[in-house]
Amino acid sequence: MHETSMVRRLIEMVVQEAERLGGEEVSVVRVEVGALSGVEPMLVQLAYDQLTPGSRLAGSRLEIEVVPLRARCAQCGVFEVPQFHFTCPRCGNSRTVVVSGEEFRLVSFDQFTKPGEPQE
């Protein structure tokens, strides 16, 4: 399950950035998972739930946005790719380029400082 190693790296990135920004707790982590990324959102959630207890992200919520697979036709523009059929539905052109749907990326996270604790 490569999702575990990907989520482990995601957690490291969030913790590192949260420490740099000086916040105390991370409450929400937002990621994008492309439909063609080879990453299963359910397995990402499972790995997150297993890896965050005892970390700085313990108790945080993971929000996953599944990014649809889209391609660009040189003649017609961007279209959503149905069932991995990369031919342009408008003109039939098969010369298309994927423009979204391959990503697995950290979008943002929310953090806060516990009340009553001084900020540095």
C-alpha positions as CSV (number, residue, x, y, z in Angstrom):
1,M,0.0,0.0,0.0
2,H,2.0,3.0,-1.3
3,E,-0.6,5.3,0.2
4,T,1.0,4.7,3.7
5,S,4.4,6.1,2.6
6,M,2.7,9.0,0.8
7,V,0.7,9.9,3.8
8,R,3.8,9.5,6.1
9,R,5.5,12.1,3.9
10,L,2.4,14.3,3.9
11,I,2.4,14.3,7.7
12,E,6.1,15.2,7.8
13,M,5.5,18.1,5.4
14,V,2.6,19.5,7.4
15,V,4.4,19.1,10.8
16,Q,7.5,20.8,9.4
17,E,5.5,23.7,8.0
18,A,3.3,24.0,11.1
19,E,6.5,24.3,13.2
20,R,7.9,26.9,10.9
21,L,4.7,28.9,11.2
22,G,4.6,28.6,15.0
23,G,1.1,27.3,15.5
24,E,0.3,24.8,18.2
25,E,-2.3,22.4,16.8
26,V,-3.3,21.4,13.3
27,S,-7.1,21.0,13.0
28,V,-7.6,20.3,9.3
29,V,-5.4,19.0,6.5
30,R,-6.7,19.4,2.9
31,V,-5.3,17.3,0.0
32,E,-6.2,16.8,-3.7
33,V,-6.2,13.3,-5.1
34,G,-6.4,13.0,-8.9
35,A,-8.6,10.3,-10.5
36,L,-5.6,9.1,-12.5
37,S,-3.1,9.4,-9.7
38,G,-3.1,5.8,-8.7
39,V,-3.9,6.8,-5.1
40,E,-7.1,5.5,-3.5
41,P,-8.7,8.2,-1.3
42,M,-10.1,5.6,1.1
43,L,-6.6,4.2,1.7
44,V,-5.2,7.7,2.1
45,Q,-7.9,8.3,4.9
46,L,-7.1,4.9,6.5
47,A,-3.3,5.6,6.5
48,Y,-3.9,9.1,7.9
49,D,-6.1,7.7,10.7
50,Q,-3.4,5.1,11.6
51,L,-0.4,7.5,11.4
52,T,-1.6,10.6,13.1
53,P,-2.3,9.4,16.7
54,G,0.7,10.5,18.9
55,S,1.8,13.0,16.3
56,R,1.3,16.8,16.1
57,L,-1.7,16.0,13.8
58,A,-3.5,13.8,16.4
59,G,-7.1,14.7,16.4
60,S,-6.9,16.6,13.1
61,R,-9.3,16.0,10.2
62,L,-8.2,15.1,6.7
63,E,-10.3,16.5,3.8
64,I,-9.8,14.9,0.5
65,E,-10.9,16.5,-2.8
66,V,-11.0,14.1,-5.7
67,V,-9.8,16.0,-8.8
68,P,-11.5,14.8,-12.0
69,L,-9.5,13.7,-14.9
70,R,-9.4,16.5,-17.6
71,A,-7.6,16.8,-20.9
72,R,-7.0,19.5,-23.4
73,C,-7.8,19.2,-27.0
74,A,-5.6,21.3,-29.3
75,Q,-8.8,22.4,-31.2
76,C,-11.6,22.5,-28.7
77,G,-10.1,23.2,-25.2
78,V,-10.5,21.4,-21.9
79,F,-12.9,18.5,-21.4
80,E,-13.6,16.0,-18.6
81,V,-12.3,12.5,-19.6
82,P,-15.1,9.9,-19.4
83,Q,-14.0,6.4,-18.4
84,F,-10.4,7.1,-19.5
85,H,-11.5,7.7,-23.1
86,F,-9.0,10.5,-24.1
87,T,-10.5,11.4,-27.4
88,C,-12.2,14.8,-27.6
89,P,-15.9,14.4,-27.3
90,R,-16.5,17.5,-29.5
91,C,-14.3,16.8,-32.5
92,G,-13.0,13.3,-32.1
93,N,-9.4,14.5,-31.9
94,S,-7.1,11.9,-30.1
95,R,-4.3,14.4,-29.7
96,T,-5.1,15.4,-26.2
97,V,-3.0,16.2,-23.1
98,V,-3.9,15.5,-19.5
99,V,-4.2,18.8,-17.6
100,S,-5.6,17.5,-14.2
101,G,-6.3,14.3,-12.4
102,E,-2.8,13.0,-11.8
103,E,-2.1,14.9,-8.6
104,F,-1.7,14.0,-5.0
105,R,-0.9,17.2,-3.2
106,L,-1.2,19.1,0.0
107,V,-3.5,22.1,-0.6
108,S,-3.6,23.7,2.8
109,F,-3.9,23.1,6.6
110,D,-5.4,25.0,9.5
111,Q,-3.6,25.5,12.7
112,F,-4.1,27.5,15.9
113,T,-2.5,28.2,19.2
114,K,-4.1,26.9,22.3
115,P,-5.8,29.7,24.4
116,G,-3.7,31.0,27.2
117,E,-0.4,30.0,25.7
118,P,2.0,32.7,24.5
119,Q,2.9,32.9,20.9
120,E,6.5,33.3,19.9
